Amino acid sequence: MKPVRYAYGLTGALLLGGAAASLVTGYTAGAQVAQNDAAQMSRVVPRAGAPESFATLTEQLAPAVVNISTRQRIEVQQPQNPFAGTPFEGLFGNRGRSGQPGQPQTQEAQSLGSGFIVSADGYVVTNNHVISSPTGRGTVERITVTMPDGTEYPAELVGADSSSDLAVLKISAPKPLPFVHFGNSAQARVGDWVVAIGNPFGLGGTVTSGIVSAVYRNTGQGGAYDRYIQTDAAINRGNSGGPLFDMQGNVIGINNAIFSPSGGSVGIGFAIPAEIAAPIVEKLKTGKAITRGYLGIQIQAVDEDLASSLGIPKNRGEFVQTVQPGEPAEKAGIRPGDIILTIAGKEITREQTLSFIVANIAPGTRIPVELIRDGRRSTVTATVGTRPTDEALRQQQLFEGDGGTQSPSTEQGEPSGFIQERLGLAVVPLTPQIAGQLGAAADTRGLAIADVDQASDAARKGLQRGDIILTANYRPVTDSAALEAAVRQAQASNREAVLLRIQRRGRPAAYVAVRLR
């Protein structure tokens, strides 16, 4: 996933174009049918189907789509001085002694993107990443909005929200400005025609067309707003912040990101749905604080392996990996290993994630949470908290660091330990001495992994020598017989995976579904 911002100069480029083919309704077979049965034709090709041309629509909409550029001052670190401490040290400016980097320096940078005017008095909507420093260590010194006729206006940043990647600017013009309206993206259907207008590669106003490829697309990137309209309309770097229009001229999405192995359009673009963007834009315009709900848990989707290990349907519900101490989830009694099925009566699916549902619930609201624990369904009540800032959440990120794991000593048992062939693991009982070597408390109970078959699913899932297995399918495993029993039980239940709870040095315990072989 790549944000579609663009920040370099285009030099020496010669663009060669050929004749453009117009879109027509030419369904030859359909036309023949229409001669015999007009009613049947209307069912095959709806009257609002393929337009003969997008020209009239573009003429009406393009004046409200603008280019946005910024001038930024970016902080960069000086490289190390390879000649520190030698007579040549002074030739390399402010680089530190002993090969250490010198004081940070700043350099000028520019970015280009798109936006659109939503009111005659000059409010402009764009992406937050278009007008912010890409590294977080810079200052935006100037924002300029350029109209389609080339008129430039200095822009004031009214408000920005990094979580939804939205920003609102304000420009002042001597006369009312053309503007466009948000539409109802909830009515968008897969296959509907759409038009994107923006500033790809800094070329200026560019129009592309396509269809809605998917609605409520979850890209797997996580977060409260991983929920997009997917389109095959060509979207490239610099289209960020530009509008995605329906055939009535309403903005149903804000172009935000592309999936591309090459950096250019491959027909997979993503737009923030208008139903998400419009309320946030209104709050940013009026200076209201944007608050979001929060439970304080780390979750993952119930994929095929996880579902198989638990004996439940896949792609329904989300699995709780960790629970933040003192946060609403812990206070409600939610535990690691729970599978949350519904929140506030709404079923959790790939299209409607727990993060999205909770983020859109007002803090302080009491909600029922239906979950599965140890194979049994139950319901708890949680009081939704206030979501911390993105910066605070980054500081709380779990599973960071290299862990510093060490290999367990084999002096306490057989060098290879007990080998579980179906899991591809060699394990040894966790003694207080081994626990100490692995950075765990002396009273920790479980099995230490002594070796991992690199051809196994356990290796593909990241398990490694020195990890500690605490439970298998929620049952403690203090000896090899307990692990073997868990594997046999999974086989008897026709399950293809076993759910292990893994402890690694310096990290919270996490559940991993390991496929049997």
Rosetta blueprint (number, residue, H / E / L):
1 M L
2 K E
3 P E
4 V L
5 R L
6 Y E
7 A L
8 Y L
9 G L
10 L L
11 T L
12 G L
13 A L
14 L L
15 L L
16 L L
17 G L
18 G L
19 A L
20 A L
21 A L
22 S L
23 L L
24 V L
25 T L
26 G L
27 Y L
28 T H
29 A H
30 G H
31 A H
32 Q H
33 V H
34 A H
35 Q H
36 N H
37 D L
38 A H
39 A H
40 Q H
41 M H
42 S H
43 R H
44 V H
45 V L
46 P L
47 R L
48 A L
49 G L
50 A L
51 P L
52 E L
53 S L
54 F L
55 A H
56 T H
57 L H
58 T H
59 E H
60 Q H
61 L H
62 A H
63 P H
64 A H
65 V E
66 V E
67 N E
68 I E
69 S E
70 T E
71 R E
72 Q E
73 R E
74 I E
75 E E
76 V E
77 Q L
78 Q L
79 P L
80 Q L
81 N L
82 P L
83 F L
84 A L
85 G L
86 T L
87 P L
88 F L
89 E H
90 G H
91 L H
92 F H
93 G L
94 N L
95 R L
96 G L
97 R H
98 S H
99 G H
100 Q L
101 P L
102 G L
103 Q L
104 P L
105 Q E
106 T E
107 Q E
108 E E
109 A E
110 Q E
111 S E
112 L E
113 G E
114 S E
115 G E
116 F E
117 I E
118 V L
119 S L
120 A L
121 D L
122 G L
123 Y E
124 V E
125 V E
126 T E
127 N L
128 N H
129 H H
130 V H
131 I L
132 S L
133 S L
134 P L
135 T L
136 G L
137 R L
138 G E
139 T E
140 V E
141 E E
142 R E
143 I E
144 T E
145 V E
146 T E
147 M L
148 P L
149 D L
150 G L
151 T L
152 E E
153 Y E
154 P E
155 A L
156 E E
157 L E
158 V E
159 G E
160 A E
161 D E
162 S L
163 S L
164 S L
165 D L
166 L E
167 A E
168 V E
169 L E
170 K E
171 I L
172 S L
173 A L
174 P L
175 K L
176 P L
177 L L
178 P L
179 F L
180 V L
181 H L
182 F E
183 G L
184 N L
185 S H
186 A H
187 Q H
188 A L
189 R L
190 V L
191 G L
192 D L
193 W E
194 V E
195 V E
196 A E
197 I E
198 G E
199 N L
200 P H
201 F H
202 G H
203 L L
204 G L
205 G L
206 T E
207 V E
208 T E
209 S E
210 G E
211 I E
212 V E
213 S E
214 A E
215 V E
216 Y E
217 R E
218 N L
219 T L
220 G L
221 Q L
222 G L
223 G L
224 A L
225 Y L
226 D L
227 R L
228 Y E
229 I E
230 Q E
231 T E
232 D L
233 A L
234 A L
235 I L
236 N L
237 R L
238 G L
239 N L
240 S L
241 G L
242 G L
243 P E
244 L E
245 F E
246 D L
247 M L
248 Q L
249 G L
250 N L
251 V E
252 I E
253 G E
254 I E
255 N E
256 N E
257 A E
258 I E
259 F L
260 S L
261 P L
262 S L
263 G L
264 G L
265 S L
266 V L
267 G L
268 I L
269 G E
270 F E
271 A E
272 I E
273 P E
274 A H
275 E H
276 I H
277 A H
278 A H
279 P H
280 I H
281 V H
282 E H
283 K H
284 L H
285 K H
286 T H
287 G L
288 K L
289 A L
290 I L
291 T L
292 R L
293 G E
294 Y E
295 L L
296 G L
297 I E
298 Q E
299 I E
300 Q E
301 A E
302 V L
303 D L
304 E H
305 D H
306 L H
307 A H
308 S H
309 S H
310 L H
311 G L
312 I L
313 P L
314 K L
315 N L
316 R L
317 G L
318 E E
319 F E
320 V E
321 Q E
322 T E
323 V E
324 Q L
325 P L
326 G L
327 E L
328 P H
329 A H
330 E H
331 K H
332 A H
333 G L
334 I L
335 R L
336 P L
337 G L
338 D L
339 I E
340 I E
341 L E
342 T E
343 I E
344 A L
345 G L
346 K E
347 E E
348 I L
349 T L
350 R L
351 E L
352 Q L
353 T L
354 L H
355 S H
356 F H
357 I H
358 V H
359 A H
360 N L
361 I L
362 A L
363 P L
364 G L
365 T L
366 R E
367 I E
368 P E
369 V E
370 E E
371 L E
372 I E
373 R E
374 D L
375 G L
376 R E
377 R E
378 S E
379 T E
380 V E
381 T E
382 A E
383 T E
384 V L
385 G E
386 T E
387 R L
388 P L
389 T L
390 D H
391 E H
392 A H
393 L H
394 R H
395 Q H
396 Q L
397 Q L
398 L L
399 F L
400 E L
401 G L
402 D L
403 G L
404 G L
405 T L
406 Q L
407 S L
408 P L
409 S L
410 T L
411 E L
412 Q L
413 G L
414 E L
415 P L
416 S L
417 G L
418 F E
419 I E
420 Q E
421 E L
422 R L
423 L L
424 G L
425 L E
426 A E
427 V E
428 V E
429 P E
430 L L
431 T L
432 P H
433 Q H
434 I H
435 A H
436 G H
437 Q H
438 L L
439 G L
440 A L
441 A L
442 A L
443 D L
444 T L
445 R L
446 G L
447 L E
448 A E
449 I E
450 A E
451 D E
452 V E
453 D L
454 Q L
455 A L
456 S L
457 D H
458 A H
459 A H
460 R H
461 K L
462 G L
463 L L
464 Q L
465 R L
466 G L
467 D L
468 I E
469 I E
470 L E
471 T E
472 A E
473 N L
474 Y L
475 R E
476 P E
477 V L
478 T L
479 D L
480 S H
481 A H
482 A H
483 L H
484 E H
485 A H
486 A H
487 V H
488 R H
489 Q H
490 A H
491 Q H
492 A H
493 S L
494 N L
495 R L
496 E L
497 A E
498 V E
499 L E
500 L E
501 R E
502 I E
503 Q E
504 R L
505 R L
506 G L
507 R L
508 P L
509 A L
510 A E
511 Y E
512 V E
513 A E
514 V E
515 R E
516 L L
517 R L
